[in-house]
Amino acid sequence: MMFKKYWRSTFYKSLAILICAITSVLAQSPSQQIKSTLEQFPAETQISVAYTSNGEDVFKGFKKTQQSIVSEENSTQLFQIGSISKVFTSIILANLQLNNKVKLNQDISKLAIFDTLFNQPITLKSLANHTSGLPRLPSNFAESAFKNQSNPYLNYRDKELFTYLKTDLKLKDSSYQYSNLGTGLLGFTLEYLTKQSYEDLLQNYVVKPLSMPNTTSKPKSMTNVIKGLDAKGELTSYWTFDALKGVGDIFSTAEDLLVFSKKIIEKSDPAINLSLKQTHQINNRQAIGLGWHILETNAGFTWYWHNGAVGGFTSTIVVNPETNKAVVVLSNVSAYHKDMQKIDKLCFDIMIGLENN
C-alpha cells in the first residue's frame, strides 16, 4: 500500500537532504529556483514562498499551467501544512507549562483516562520530542486508513486509539523515534487536560497571541484553500484528523508562517523560546526541542526546522535566529509524489543562498 511506504520514509529522506545540503553560493535567484522546482510537478501545482532576511520580507508565488509557469498571488491562501502542525501542538504545550496548567514532565500514565494502559511512564515532553518509546503509528492504523486511502486519518477515532492502547501497545526505549502517534497522543491529552478542543487551544495559544489570523484547523470557508493534488496531479481530499489532531490538522498561509518565523527570530515569545530549547540530542548533527528539529548545517549554522506532507500538500519551514533569516515553502505537491522531497530542497537551497549573501 502506497501510504505505508510514505509514512516510513518521508521525514527521514527530507532530513538527509538537509544534512547533505550544499554550502556554495547558488547561481539561481529564488524565483528561478521556484520555477525550476515547479517544472518537475504536474500542471496546477502551486508553490508559495515567504522569506525574511535582515529585516526584509519577500513573498513569491508561482503556478504551473498546461502551457507555462506564471506568477500567482498566493501568500494569503491556505495550504494544509501537515506535520508542521506538530510544532504548534508543542507550542500549545509550552504555553500550558508556562501558565502552570500542565508540567512538561507530567506522567500521562497516571491520568484516569489512561488508567493501567501504560507499563512505564510517558511524559508530555517525551511525546513532544519523540522519545516516548511509542511507534511511528499504532498497529491498527492501517486497517482504518485502508477504508479511505485518500484521507487516512479520518476513521482513526477515539475508539480505535483506545483499542490499540488496551490491546497492542508496545513501548520501546526512550531513544529518539519520530512518532505521529506520540504527537497525536499529545494533542489528545492536552484536549483532555484543558477540556478544550484542539481548535480552541490553537486559537487561544497560537493564533491570537502570535497574530496569525488565517491559521486554523477548521477553515470557515474552503474558497481560500488551495486545492490539493495527488501524485498524478488530480484533485484529492484534504486530510481530516480525529483522535490524532495534533499530528497534522492545521491549515496556514505563507504570510502567517512568516509572521511566526519572525517571532522566533525576535525571541520575544516565552512559549516559542521554550519550544526551541534542546530537550534531546539525537546525534552529533541533530537535536530536538519541543516539536522543533535542531540541525547543524555544513556551514556551521544552527537551523530550527520542520516539514509537513499530507495527501495533497507538502510544506517546509526553516529558521536561523542567529542570522535573522527564515524561509517558508508551501505547496500542493502530494506527499505521495516521487519528487516531493524537492520541496524541502527548495526551502534549504533558498536558505543557503540567503546565508551566503
TORNU-366881 format. One record per residue (C-alpha): residue number from 1; x, y, z; residue in one letter. Coordinates in Angstrom, 2 decimals, padded with zeros to 5 digits. Example, Ala and Ser with C-alpha at 12.3 -4.5 7.8 and 13.67 -1.06 7.14 Angstrom:
// TORNU-366881
+------+---------+---------+---------+------+
| resi |      c1 |      c2 |      c3 | resn |
+------+---------+---------+---------+------+
|    1 |  012.30 | -004.50 |  007.80 |    A |
|    2 |  013.67 | -001.06 |  007.14 |    S |
+------+---------+---------+---------+------+
END
This chain:
// TORNU-366881
+------+---------+---------+---------+------+
| resi |      c1 |      c2 |      c3 | resn |
+------+---------+---------+---------+------+
|    1 |  000.00 |  000.00 |  000.00 |    M |
|    2 |  001.35 |  003.40 | -001.02 |    M |
|    3 |  000.64 |  005.14 |  002.28 |    F |
|    4 |  002.73 |  002.62 |  004.27 |    K |
|    5 |  005.81 |  003.40 |  002.19 |    K |
|    6 |  005.21 |  007.13 |  002.58 |    Y |
|    7 |  004.83 |  007.01 |  006.37 |    W |
|    8 |  008.08 |  005.09 |  006.80 |    R |
|    9 |  010.32 |  007.22 |  004.63 |    S |
|   10 |  009.20 |  010.81 |  004.06 |    T |
|   11 |  010.60 |  012.53 |  007.14 |    F |
|   12 |  013.96 |  010.77 |  007.04 |    Y |
|   13 |  014.56 |  011.41 |  003.33 |    K |
|   14 |  013.93 |  015.11 |  003.90 |    S |
|   15 |  016.30 |  015.13 |  006.85 |    L |
|   16 |  019.01 |  013.52 |  004.74 |    A |
|   17 |  018.58 |  016.22 |  002.09 |    I |
|   18 |  019.15 |  018.92 |  004.68 |    L |
|   19 |  022.16 |  017.31 |  006.35 |    I |
|   20 |  023.83 |  016.93 |  002.95 |    C |
|   21 |  022.87 |  020.42 |  001.77 |    A |
|   22 |  025.47 |  022.24 | -000.30 |    I |
|   23 |  027.13 |  025.35 |  001.08 |    T |
|   24 |  028.29 |  027.14 | -002.05 |    S |
|   25 |  026.60 |  030.30 | -003.32 |    V |
|   26 |  023.74 |  029.33 | -005.60 |    L |
|   27 |  023.66 |  030.82 | -009.08 |    A |
|   28 |  019.89 |  030.94 | -009.36 |    Q |
|   29 |  017.67 |  033.56 | -007.76 |    S |
|   30 |  014.81 |  032.36 | -005.50 |    P |
|   31 |  012.33 |  032.96 | -008.34 |    S |
|   32 |  014.42 |  030.85 | -010.70 |    Q |
|   33 |  014.73 |  028.13 | -008.08 |    Q |
|   34 |  010.95 |  028.04 | -007.58 |    I |
|   35 |  010.30 |  027.85 | -011.32 |    K |
|   36 |  012.89 |  025.10 | -011.77 |    S |
|   37 |  011.26 |  023.12 | -008.99 |    T |
|   38 |  007.77 |  023.61 | -010.43 |    L |
|   39 |  008.89 |  022.20 | -013.77 |    E |
|   40 |  009.12 |  018.77 | -012.13 |    Q |
|   41 |  005.49 |  018.64 | -010.98 |    F |
|   42 |  002.06 |  018.37 | -012.67 |    P |
|   43 |  000.03 |  021.25 | -014.07 |    A |
|   44 | -001.98 |  023.15 | -011.43 |    E |
|   45 |  000.84 |  022.78 | -008.89 |    T |
|   46 |  001.37 |  025.92 | -006.83 |    Q |
|   47 |  004.28 |  026.98 | -004.64 |    I |
|   48 |  004.08 |  029.84 | -002.17 |    S |
|   49 |  007.37 |  031.05 | -000.70 |    V |
|   50 |  007.96 |  033.61 |  002.02 |    A |
|   51 |  011.32 |  034.57 |  003.45 |    Y |
|   52 |  012.88 |  037.20 |  005.63 |    T |
|   53 |  016.50 |  038.28 |  005.58 |    S |
|   54 |  017.98 |  041.13 |  007.59 |    N |
|   55 |  014.60 |  042.74 |  008.13 |    G |
|   56 |  013.33 |  042.46 |  004.54 |    E |
|   57 |  010.26 |  040.29 |  003.91 |    D |
|   58 |  009.72 |  038.75 |  000.48 |    V |
|   59 |  006.75 |  036.78 | -000.90 |    F |
|   60 |  006.89 |  034.82 | -004.14 |    K |
|   61 |  004.14 |  032.68 | -005.61 |    G |
|   62 |  004.05 |  030.68 | -008.83 |    F |
|   63 |  001.71 |  028.22 | -010.51 |    K |
|   64 |  002.34 |  025.71 | -013.26 |    K |
|   65 | -000.28 |  025.75 | -016.02 |    T |
|   66 | -000.56 |  023.45 | -019.02 |    Q |
|   67 |  001.44 |  025.96 | -021.06 |    Q |
|   68 |  003.88 |  027.69 | -018.71 |    S |
|   69 |  004.76 |  028.82 | -015.20 |    I |
|   70 |  003.07 |  032.03 | -014.13 |    V |
|   71 |  003.17 |  034.32 | -011.11 |    S |
|   72 |  000.42 |  033.66 | -008.57 |    E |
|   73 | -000.60 |  035.81 | -005.62 |    E |
|   74 | -000.99 |  033.03 | -003.07 |    N |
|   75 |  000.69 |  034.31 |  000.10 |    S |
|   76 | -002.66 |  034.68 |  001.87 |    T |
|   77 | -004.21 |  031.46 |  000.61 |    Q |
|   78 | -004.45 |  028.43 |  002.86 |    L |
|   79 | -002.39 |  025.28 |  002.41 |    F |
|   80 | -002.65 |  022.23 |  004.65 |    Q |
|   81 |  000.70 |  022.16 |  006.46 |    I |
|   82 |  000.78 |  018.56 |  007.67 |    G |
|   83 |  003.40 |  017.79 |  010.30 |    S |
|   84 |  004.40 |  021.42 |  010.78 |    I |
|   85 |  001.29 |  021.22 |  012.96 |    S |
|   86 |  003.47 |  019.27 |  015.43 |    K |
|   87 |  005.41 |  022.47 |  016.13 |    V |
|   88 |  002.19 |  024.27 |  017.06 |    F |
|   89 |  000.98 |  021.36 |  019.19 |    T |
|   90 |  004.26 |  021.68 |  021.09 |    S |
|   91 |  003.88 |  025.45 |  021.44 |    I |
|   92 |  000.43 |  024.87 |  022.93 |    I |
|   93 |  002.16 |  022.54 |  025.42 |    L |
|   94 |  004.82 |  025.17 |  026.15 |    A |
|   95 |  002.15 |  027.80 |  026.81 |    N |
|   96 |  000.27 |  025.50 |  029.17 |    L |
|   97 |  003.52 |  024.77 |  031.03 |    Q |
|   98 |  004.27 |  028.49 |  031.41 |    L |
|   99 |  000.72 |  029.10 |  032.62 |    N |
|  100 |  001.10 |  026.33 |  035.24 |    N |
|  101 | -001.72 |  024.29 |  033.70 |    K |
|  102 |  000.47 |  021.28 |  032.91 |    V |
|  103 |  004.05 |  020.19 |  033.55 |    K |
|  104 |  006.43 |  019.03 |  030.83 |    L |
|  105 |  007.45 |  016.07 |  033.00 |    N |
|  106 |  003.84 |  015.20 |  033.85 |    Q |
|  107 |  003.33 |  011.44 |  033.52 |    D |
|  108 |  000.21 |  010.79 |  031.46 |    I |
|  109 |  000.13 |  007.14 |  032.53 |    S |
|  110 | -001.26 |  008.35 |  035.86 |    K |
|  111 | -004.23 |  010.12 |  034.28 |    L |
|  112 | -007.59 |  008.47 |  034.90 |    A |
|  113 | -008.37 |  008.28 |  031.19 |    I |
|  114 | -005.25 |  006.14 |  030.61 |    F |
|  115 | -005.60 |  004.08 |  033.81 |    D |
|  116 | -003.34 |  000.96 |  033.72 |    T |
|  117 | -002.76 |  001.24 |  029.95 |    L |
|  118 |  000.95 |  002.08 |  030.12 |    F |
|  119 |  003.58 | -000.13 |  031.76 |    N |
|  120 |  006.11 |  002.70 |  032.01 |    Q |
|  121 |  005.97 |  006.48 |  032.49 |    P |
|  122 |  005.25 |  008.65 |  029.45 |    I |
|  123 |  005.72 |  012.38 |  029.91 |    T |
|  124 |  004.23 |  015.21 |  027.92 |    L |
|  125 |  007.77 |  016.26 |  027.00 |    K |
|  126 |  008.58 |  012.81 |  025.64 |    S |
|  127 |  005.52 |  012.98 |  023.39 |    L |
|  128 |  006.70 |  016.35 |  022.04 |    A |
|  129 |  010.30 |  015.31 |  021.42 |    N |
|  130 |  009.68 |  011.78 |  020.10 |    H |
|  131 |  011.36 |  009.95 |  023.00 |    T |
|  132 |  008.26 |  008.29 |  024.47 |    S |
|  133 |  009.04 |  004.87 |  023.02 |    G |
|  134 |  005.82 |  004.93 |  021.02 |    L |
|  135 |  005.99 |  003.68 |  017.41 |    P |
|  136 |  005.52 |  005.92 |  014.41 |    R |
|  137 |  001.90 |  004.80 |  014.07 |    L |
|  138 | -000.35 |  002.45 |  016.04 |    P |
|  139 | -000.52 | -001.13 |  014.78 |    S |
|  140 | -004.24 | -000.85 |  013.98 |    N |
|  141 | -003.87 |  002.35 |  011.96 |    F |
|  142 | -003.51 |  000.70 |  008.56 |    A |
|  143 | -006.88 | -001.01 |  008.96 |    E |
|  144 | -008.59 |  002.36 |  009.49 |    S |
|  145 | -006.54 |  004.08 |  006.80 |    A |
|  146 | -007.36 |  001.44 |  004.21 |    F |
|  147 | -011.04 |  002.41 |  004.44 |    K |
|  148 | -010.18 |  005.76 |  002.85 |    N |
|  149 | -006.64 |  005.89 |  001.47 |    Q |
|  150 | -007.08 |  009.46 |  000.23 |    S |
|  151 | -007.99 |  010.58 |  003.79 |    N |
|  152 | -006.26 |  008.02 |  006.03 |    P |
|  153 | -006.73 |  009.65 |  009.46 |    Y |
|  154 | -010.48 |  010.20 |  009.00 |    L |
|  155 | -011.57 |  006.88 |  010.50 |    N |
|  156 | -008.99 |  006.71 |  013.29 |    Y |
|  157 | -011.12 |  007.86 |  016.20 |    R |
|  158 | -011.01 |  007.61 |  019.99 |    D |
|  159 | -012.36 |  004.05 |  019.82 |    K |
|  160 | -009.51 |  002.89 |  017.58 |    E |
|  161 | -006.91 |  004.71 |  019.70 |    L |
|  162 | -008.05 |  003.10 |  022.95 |    F |
|  163 | -008.39 | -000.31 |  021.33 |    T |
|  164 | -004.72 | -000.05 |  020.39 |    Y |
|  165 | -003.65 |  001.24 |  023.80 |    L |
|  166 | -005.52 | -001.56 |  025.58 |    K |
|  167 | -004.61 | -004.49 |  023.32 |    T |
|  168 | -001.39 | -003.93 |  021.38 |    D |
|  169 |  000.64 | -001.10 |  022.90 |    L |
|  170 |  004.36 | -001.85 |  022.77 |    K |
|  171 |  006.80 |  000.74 |  024.08 |    L |
|  172 |  010.44 |  000.75 |  023.04 |    K |
|  173 |  013.26 |  002.50 |  024.88 |    D |
|  174 |  013.40 |  006.27 |  025.31 |    S |
|  175 |  015.76 |  006.95 |  022.41 |    S |
|  176 |  014.54 |  009.20 |  019.61 |    Y |
|  177 |  011.94 |  007.68 |  017.29 |    Q |
|  178 |  009.82 |  010.03 |  015.17 |    Y |
|  179 |  006.23 |  009.27 |  016.14 |    S |
|  180 |  002.99 |  010.55 |  014.68 |    N |
|  181 |  001.24 |  008.54 |  017.37 |    L |
|  182 |  003.21 |  010.39 |  020.07 |    G |
|  183 |  002.30 |  013.87 |  018.88 |    T |
|  184 | -001.26 |  012.78 |  018.21 |    G |
|  185 | -001.49 |  011.47 |  021.75 |    L |
|  186 | -000.03 |  014.76 |  023.00 |    L |
|  187 | -002.79 |  016.76 |  021.30 |    G |
|  188 | -005.42 |  014.31 |  022.58 |    F |
|  189 | -004.08 |  014.59 |  026.15 |    T |
|  190 | -003.95 |  018.40 |  026.09 |    L |
|  191 | -007.59 |  018.45 |  024.98 |    E |
|  192 | -008.43 |  016.12 |  027.88 |    Y |
|  193 | -006.47 |  018.08 |  030.50 |    L |
|  194 | -007.80 |  021.51 |  029.48 |    T |
|  195 | -011.31 |  020.43 |  028.44 |    K |
|  196 | -010.81 |  022.50 |  025.28 |    Q |
|  197 | -010.94 |  021.40 |  021.66 |    S |
|  198 | -007.73 |  021.33 |  019.63 |    Y |
|  199 | -009.01 |  024.26 |  017.56 |    E |
|  200 | -009.71 |  026.31 |  020.71 |    D |
|  201 | -006.23 |  025.54 |  022.04 |    L |
|  202 | -004.73 |  026.55 |  018.70 |    L |
|  203 | -006.64 |  029.83 |  018.63 |    Q |
|  204 | -006.01 |  030.70 |  022.29 |    N |
|  205 | -002.32 |  029.81 |  022.49 |    Y |
|  206 | -001.01 |  030.31 |  018.95 |    V |
|  207 | -003.23 |  032.21 |  016.54 |    V |
|  208 | -004.34 |  035.12 |  018.73 |    K |
|  209 | -001.13 |  035.79 |  020.71 |    P |
|  210 |  001.08 |  035.46 |  017.63 |    L |
|  211 | -001.20 |  037.40 |  015.24 |    S |
|  212 | -001.71 |  034.59 |  012.73 |    M |
|  213 | -005.38 |  035.24 |  011.85 |    P |
|  214 | -005.71 |  032.82 |  008.95 |    N |
|  215 | -004.23 |  029.78 |  010.70 |    T |
|  216 | -006.81 |  027.19 |  011.74 |    T |
|  217 | -007.69 |  023.51 |  011.85 |    S |
|  218 | -011.23 |  024.33 |  010.75 |    K |
|  219 | -011.38 |  026.73 |  007.78 |    P |
|  220 | -014.67 |  028.63 |  007.82 |    K |
|  221 | -014.76 |  028.61 |  004.05 |    S |
|  222 | -012.89 |  026.45 |  001.56 |    M |
|  223 | -012.88 |  029.19 | -001.08 |    T |
|  224 | -009.49 |  030.46 |  000.13 |    N |
|  225 | -007.96 |  026.99 |  000.44 |    V |
|  226 | -005.63 |  025.82 | -002.32 |    I |
|  227 | -006.82 |  022.59 | -003.93 |    K |
|  228 | -004.62 |  019.63 | -003.05 |    G |
|  229 | -003.24 |  017.39 | -005.79 |    L |
|  230 | -002.41 |  013.69 | -005.74 |    D |
|  231 |  000.75 |  012.19 | -007.21 |    A |
|  232 | -000.76 |  012.32 | -010.72 |    K |
|  233 | -001.82 |  015.95 | -010.39 |    G |
|  234 | -005.50 |  015.18 | -009.92 |    E |
|  235 | -007.62 |  016.73 | -007.18 |    L |
|  236 | -007.51 |  014.89 | -003.87 |    T |
|  237 | -009.10 |  015.14 | -000.43 |    S |
|  238 | -007.89 |  017.32 |  002.40 |    Y |
|  239 | -006.84 |  015.09 |  005.25 |    W |
|  240 | -009.23 |  015.13 |  008.21 |    T |
|  241 | -007.93 |  014.21 |  011.67 |    F |
|  242 | -009.99 |  012.88 |  014.56 |    D |
|  243 | -008.23 |  011.31 |  017.57 |    A |
|  244 | -004.78 |  012.35 |  016.35 |    L |
|  245 | -005.42 |  016.03 |  015.55 |    K |
|  246 | -002.04 |  017.18 |  016.88 |    G |
|  247 | -000.26 |  015.39 |  014.05 |    V |
|  248 | -001.25 |  017.46 |  011.02 |    G |
|  249 | -004.67 |  019.09 |  011.26 |    D |
|  250 | -003.67 |  022.71 |  010.58 |    I |
|  251 | -004.11 |  024.97 |  007.54 |    F |
|  252 | -001.99 |  028.11 |  007.27 |    S |
|  253 | -000.63 |  030.70 |  004.84 |    T |
|  254 |  002.85 |  031.77 |  003.84 |    A |
|  255 |  002.06 |  035.19 |  005.32 |    E |
|  256 |  001.07 |  033.78 |  008.73 |    D |
|  257 |  004.03 |  031.42 |  008.86 |    L |
|  258 |  006.43 |  034.25 |  008.07 |    L |
|  259 |  004.93 |  036.23 |  010.97 |    V |
|  260 |  005.55 |  033.14 |  013.11 |    F |
|  261 |  009.13 |  032.82 |  011.83 |    S |
|  262 |  009.88 |  036.42 |  012.73 |    K |
|  263 |  008.60 |  035.83 |  016.27 |    K |
|  264 |  011.21 |  033.08 |  016.51 |    I |
|  265 |  013.92 |  035.45 |  015.31 |    I |
|  266 |  012.80 |  038.18 |  017.72 |    E |
|  267 |  012.87 |  035.75 |  020.67 |    K |
|  268 |  010.02 |  037.77 |  022.16 |    S |
|  269 |  007.53 |  034.98 |  022.91 |    D |
|  270 |  008.26 |  032.84 |  026.01 |    P |
|  271 |  006.40 |  029.78 |  024.72 |    A |
|  272 |  008.26 |  029.82 |  021.40 |    I |
|  273 |  011.54 |  030.27 |  023.26 |    N |
|  274 |  010.74 |  027.26 |  025.43 |    L |
|  275 |  009.89 |  025.17 |  022.37 |    S |
|  276 |  013.29 |  025.95 |  020.84 |    L |
|  277 |  015.31 |  024.73 |  023.84 |    K |
|  278 |  017.09 |  021.46 |  023.22 |    Q |
|  279 |  015.50 |  018.56 |  025.08 |    T |
|  280 |  017.31 |  015.61 |  023.49 |    H |
|  281 |  020.47 |  015.04 |  021.43 |    Q |
|  282 |  019.80 |  012.72 |  018.50 |    I |
|  283 |  023.34 |  012.60 |  017.09 |    N |
|  284 |  026.25 |  014.98 |  016.54 |    N |
|  285 |  024.34 |  016.94 |  013.87 |    R |
|  286 |  020.77 |  016.74 |  015.12 |    Q |
|  287 |  018.89 |  017.54 |  018.31 |    A |
|  288 |  015.27 |  018.24 |  019.15 |    I |
|  289 |  013.44 |  020.80 |  021.25 |    G |
|  290 |  009.69 |  020.61 |  021.72 |    L |
|  291 |  008.47 |  019.73 |  018.24 |    G |
|  292 |  011.36 |  021.50 |  016.51 |    W |
|  293 |  014.29 |  019.65 |  014.98 |    H |
|  294 |  017.56 |  021.45 |  015.61 |    I |
|  295 |  020.13 |  020.90 |  012.88 |    L |
|  296 |  023.78 |  021.81 |  012.44 |    E |
|  297 |  024.47 |  022.60 |  008.79 |    T |
|  298 |  027.68 |  022.04 |  006.86 |    N |
|  299 |  028.33 |  025.77 |  007.12 |    A |
|  300 |  028.16 |  025.67 |  010.92 |    G |
|  301 |  024.74 |  027.30 |  011.32 |    F |
|  302 |  022.00 |  026.09 |  013.65 |    T |
|  303 |  018.65 |  025.74 |  011.94 |    W |
|  304 |  015.25 |  025.11 |  013.51 |    Y |
|  305 |  013.31 |  023.05 |  011.03 |    W |
|  306 |  010.17 |  021.03 |  010.37 |    H |
|  307 |  008.34 |  019.86 |  007.31 |    N |
|  308 |  004.89 |  018.51 |  006.58 |    G |
|  309 |  003.38 |  016.21 |  003.99 |    A |
|  310 | -000.20 |  015.05 |  003.51 |    V |
|  311 | -002.05 |  013.63 |  000.54 |    G |
|  312 | -002.33 |  016.90 | -001.37 |    G |
|  313 |  000.31 |  019.16 |  000.18 |    F |
|  314 |  003.99 |  019.40 |  001.11 |    T |
|  315 |  005.50 |  022.18 |  003.23 |    S |
|  316 |  008.74 |  023.20 |  004.94 |    T |
|  317 |  009.88 |  025.88 |  007.38 |    I |
|  318 |  013.43 |  026.65 |  008.47 |    V |
|  319 |  014.58 |  029.46 |  010.77 |    V |
|  320 |  018.01 |  030.72 |  011.84 |    N |
|  321 |  017.60 |  033.29 |  014.65 |    P |
|  322 |  021.36 |  033.93 |  014.70 |    E |
|  323 |  021.40 |  035.30 |  011.14 |    T |
|  324 |  017.85 |  036.77 |  011.22 |    N |
|  325 |  016.75 |  034.59 |  008.32 |    K |
|  326 |  013.82 |  032.27 |  007.72 |    A |
|  327 |  012.21 |  030.53 |  004.75 |    V |
|  328 |  008.71 |  029.10 |  004.38 |    V |
|  329 |  007.71 |  026.95 |  001.39 |    V |
|  330 |  004.12 |  025.77 |  000.94 |    L |
|  331 |  002.92 |  023.69 | -001.99 |    S |
|  332 |  000.09 |  021.48 | -003.19 |    N |
|  333 |  002.58 |  018.79 | -004.15 |    V |
|  334 |  001.37 |  015.41 | -002.92 |    S |
|  335 |  003.18 |  013.58 | -000.15 |    A |
|  336 |  003.00 |  010.58 | -002.49 |    Y |
|  337 |  004.74 |  012.28 | -005.43 |    H |
|  338 |  008.09 |  010.65 | -006.15 |    K |
|  339 |  009.86 |  014.03 | -006.08 |    D |
|  340 |  008.10 |  015.54 | -003.06 |    M |
|  341 |  011.44 |  015.92 | -001.21 |    Q |
|  342 |  012.38 |  018.59 | -003.75 |    K |
|  343 |  010.06 |  020.96 | -001.87 |    I |
|  344 |  012.34 |  020.55 |  001.15 |    D |
|  345 |  015.38 |  021.01 | -001.07 |    K |
|  346 |  013.92 |  024.23 | -002.48 |    L |
|  347 |  013.50 |  025.60 |  001.04 |    C |
|  348 |  017.02 |  024.59 |  002.05 |    F |
|  349 |  018.58 |  025.98 | -001.12 |    D |
|  350 |  016.87 |  029.36 | -000.70 |    I |
|  351 |  018.04 |  029.49 |  002.92 |    M |
|  352 |  021.60 |  028.61 |  001.97 |    I |
|  353 |  021.55 |  031.32 | -000.70 |    G |
|  354 |  020.38 |  033.89 |  001.85 |    L |
|  355 |  023.08 |  032.89 |  004.31 |    E |
|  356 |  025.81 |  033.01 |  001.68 |    N |
|  357 |  024.93 |  036.55 |  000.57 |    N |
+------+---------+---------+---------+------+
END
